[in-house]
Amino acid sequence: MVTDADFMRRALFHAGRSEGVTTPNPMAGAVIVSPDGIVVGQGRHPRAGEPHAEVFAIEDAGDRSRGATMYVNLEPCCHTGRTGPCTKRIIAAGIKRVATAMVDPNPLVGGRGIEELRAHGIDVDVGLLDDEARRLNLGFSLTQTERRPMVIAKAATSLDARIAAAPGVRTPLTSAEANRRTQRLRASVDAVGVGSGTVLADDPVLTVRDCYRPRPLARVIFDRELRTPATAKVLATLAHGPVIILTTAAAPSRYPERLRELKAAGATLVEGTGDLRHDLGLLVPFAISTLLLEGGAVMHAAAWRAGVIDRVHMIVAPTSLGEGGVKLFDGIDIRLSELTPVKVETLGPDTWMEADVHGHR
């Protein structure tokens, strides 16, 4: 027998199809089911500025919306932004019941959409598959509640918890299979971030390869001392998306020549305070709600200590690098009790582990 949860999972599936493309909007999917349990309409929000999932589902269902139930992973909006309020379309379509997984954290909505639907005689159930819905749109929720992006830390490590053979030494660890999975992960976020030490050691381009990404990918370099050279390879890839160097307010006056060279190379300079939690908020106006933090060890450690890492992807290669190697997370002991395991995959010879940081689901 098909249940409410099955239909909500279908709505979540449609929402997830827009991963990496809807920012600054959330991912949303909607499914309309007739009184006899037949799916008559479905849709997703494809990108900011286009109709929301509810509108696509109603248009798909047509007159069959009347008397039906709508399943949607996020509370329908009740305000006018780039598009009109979805609540009005739901009411006009004659939908009898709405099941929504979570309340919209946007203060312009925040339960008002539910209240409006109920005021027009529509039954509204809230909380179905709430955990799954919150996890899917954690980036959107954090930009609304904490004014910062969700941070996903990704690191490749040896069996003895080392990420490089020695400081400043580029040490490829992962297999082709794991590398392809990394590209898909990059394609799903708004930005990739590294510390200046990683730029100096590896000179990465930080682009998405071997898979399709429909919108530009921002690259963020955390660089308090403007150590990034204007000749860095990433600055030759501006066609793929902006390169944002997040520095401190004092750095430009201390290093005016470096500043001039980086601007001439096309970098976007953002002056922060040096407080990581605050400075991450400076990325939100660039339509960044999810940041994949790829390294290095010092950068990961700083983010962990600041309490801004929300999700972890760890790739473990079946090799050891020895005591002289660079320690994962700069030697911080991350206890399993601080993580909520999500998934473990085998990719070639490597093991890919995904976990949520406790308290950030």
N, C-alpha and C positions, 0 to 999 in steps of 0.2 A: 504493500500500500504506500502510495506517495504521500509524504507528510509536508507540513509547513517548512520544516528544516530543509527538505530536499529542494523546494522552490527557492528558499533563501540562498542555498548553496549555488543554485543556478544564477541568481542575481549577482552573487559575489564573483562567480566565474566571469560574467560579462564585465563587471567592474574591473577585475584584474587584467582584462585584455587591453586596458588603456594605461597600463603601468609605464611610467616614465614620460607621459605626454600631456597630462592634464594640468600640471602645475601652472598657476597657483591654485587651481581648483582641485577638489578631491576626486578620487576614482569612484564612479557610481554606476550601478547596473540595476535594471528594473525588469521584472517579469510580471505579466498580467495573466491571471488564471480564471477561467470561467467557473460558474457555480458547480459544474459537473466535473471539475478537476482537469480541464484541458488548457494547456498553455496557448493563449490567443495573441499574445504580444510580448515583445522583449526588446530591450535596447540598452545602450551604454552611452556615457558621456565621452565623446571622442577627444575633445580638447577644449581649452578655455575659449569662450566666445561663441561656441556652437551650442545647440540645444542640449538640455540635460537628459539623463537617461529616461526619466519619466515621460518626457515628451516623445521621444523616439518609440517607447513602448506603447503609448496611447495611439500614436499614428499607425503603428503596426497592427494594433488590435482593431482600430476603427470602432464601429458600433458595438462590437463584442465587449468593449470596456464596460458597458452598462451592467451594473449588478455584479461585477467581477471583483476579485481581490488583487491588489498590487503588492508585490514583494520588492522592497528596495533596501539596499544595504545602508543608506544614510537618509536621515529625516529629509523629506521634501522641503525645498526652500520656499520662503513666503515673502521674499523681498525682490526688488528689481535691481539687478546688476547689469551685466552685459546682455542678459536675457531676462524674460519675465518670470514671475513666480510660478513654480510648478504646482503649488497648492490650487491655484485657480484652474489650471488645466485638469487636475484630478477631479475637482468638484464638477466642472463642466462636463467631463466625460461620463459622469454617473457611476463612478467606482464606489462600491459599497463598503469595502474594507481595505485598510492599508496595514501591512506588517513591515515595520522598519527595524533594522538591527540596532541602530544607535542614534542618539540625539546628535544633531549637528553641533560641533564645538564652536562654530562661527557665531560670535555674539549677535550678529544680525538675524540669526535664526534661533538657535539655542532653546528649542521647545515650542517656539511660536508657530512653526509650521504644523506641529501636531495639534496644538490648541485650535488653530483655524479649521483643520479638517474635522475635528470633533464637533466644533461649533456648527458645522454644516451637516451633522448627522452621520458622518463616516466613522465606522469603528476603526480604532487605531491600536495596534499591539506594538509594544516597544521592547527590544531586548533579545529578539530571536537571533542566535549566533552572534551575540554581542562581541565576544572575544575575537572571533575571526574578523569581524568588521573593523574593530579598533586596530587590530594588527595591520590590516591592509592599508588603512589610512592614517597610520601613526605620524607620518611626515606632515600631513595636512593638520592633524590635531595639534602637533607641537608648534607649528607656526602660528596657530590661533591662540594657544594657551601660554606658551613660553617664548613666543616670538623668536624661535630658532629652528633650523632644520633638524630632522632626524639624522643621526650620525651612525653609519654602518662601518664598523672597523673590519678590514679584511687583511689577513696576513698569511704568508706562506712560511711554514716553519719545518725544521728538521725534527727527528724523533727526540733529540735532546734540547728542544725548544730554542733553537738558534735560527735567525733569519738571514744571516750572512756569515761568510767564513772569517771575516775580520772587518773592523770599522772602515767604511769607505770602499769596500770591495764588492763589486757587483757579483752576486752569487745566484744564478738561476737554479731553482729547486724543483719546480713543478713540471708535470708532464703536459703534452699537447692537449690531452683531454681536459685537464684542469684549466689550462690557459683558455680554451674555448669557453668553458663555463664562466671564467672571469669576464670575458667579453660580453656574455649575455647579462651578467650582473651589472656591468657598466651601462649597458643599454637600458637598464630598468630604472636608473636614478637620474637626478637632475645635474649632479656635479660629481667629479672625482677630485679628491684632495690629497696632497702630500706635503711634507715638510721640505724646507729648502735643502736639508741634508740629503734627501732622496734625489732631488734634482741634481745636486752636485755629484753624487755617487753613481747614479744610473742614467741620468739625462733622458728620462722617459718622454714619450709623446702624449700618453694618457688619452688616446683616442679609442673609439669603438671600432673593432675590426671583426671581420668574418660573420657579422650579423647586422640586421637592419635597425637603424635608429632614425625615427622620423623627424626629430628636432635636434637643434644644436646641443652639444654637451659642454657645460662649463667646466673648466679646470681651475682649481683653487690651490695656490701655493702659500703656505703659512711661512712667512719670512720676515721676522722682526728686524733683521739687520740688512735687508735688501741684498742678500748674498746671491740671488738668482742671476746668472749671467744673461745679458741680452742676446747671447748666441745660443741659449738653451733651445733644444729641438722643439719643445712644446710651443714656443713662440713662432715657429714656422707652420703651425697647424691652425691658425686662427679661422680658417674656413670651416673648421669642424665645430667651432664655438669659442666663446671668450676665454681668455686666460686672466684670472683675477689674482693679484698678489695682495694678500692680506698682511699688512705690516703694522707698525705703530706710528703714532702721530709724530714721534721724535725722529724717526728714520729719515724722512725726506730732507730735513735741514742738516742732518749729520752726513748724509751721502747724496748730495745734490747731483753729482755726475752719474751715479748709478741710477738715480731716479730718471734723469733725462734719457739715458740710454734705454731703460726699460719701457718708458712711454713711447719712445721712437720706434721700438720694436713691436708696439701694439698692445702691450700689457695694460690692464686696467688696475690702477692702484687704489686700494681701499685702506684708509688709516683707522686702525682700531686702538683700543686701550691697552692691549696686552692681556686682558682678562678673556679667556677663551669662550666662556659661556656668553658673555656680552658680544664679543666680536663675531661669533657665529650668526648672531641676529642681523649683522650687517649684510649677510648674504641673501636674506629673505627678499629684499627688493629686486634682486636679480632673478626672481622666479626659481629659487632653489629651496625646495622643501625636503629633499633627500640628498645627503652627501655621503659618498663612499670614500672613506678615509683609508687610503692604501699604504700609508707609512710615512716615515720609517718608525723605528723603535721609540725614539724620543717623542715623536709626534703622537704616537699611540699612547704612550705613558702619560703625556700631558693631558690628553683628552680623557683618559680613564680617571686620572686624579681630579679633573674638573667635573666629573660626573655627567658627561655629555654623550657618552657612547651608549646607544640604545640597542644595538644589534651587533653580533659578531659572526663573521665568516672566517673559519680557520681551515687552511689546507695543510695537511701533514704529509710530508714526503718521506719515503722509507730510507732515510739516510741520516747520518750523524755528522756534525760539523766540529765537534770538540770544544774544549774549554775556551779556546781563543775566539770563538764565534760571538756574534752580536746577539744578545739575549732578546727573546720575544718580549715585547712591551717593556723593554729596558729593564727586565728582571722583576717586574711586578708580579707577585704571586696572586693570580686570579683564582679564587676558590669556586668550585662547582656550585656551591650554594648561592653564588651571586648570579648564576645563569639559569635560564629555562631552556633546556634542549628542544630544538625544533625538528632537525633532520640530520641524518648522516648518509652520505653518498660515497660510493667507490668510483673514482674516476681514473681509469688506467691504474697505475701503481699507487696513486695518492688517495687519501681519505679527506673528504670535504665535510666539515661540520658547521652547522648553523645553529645559533642560539640567541635568545633574547636576553638582554640584561635584566635582571630581576627588578620588577617594579615599573618596567617601561614597555608594557604590552598594550 
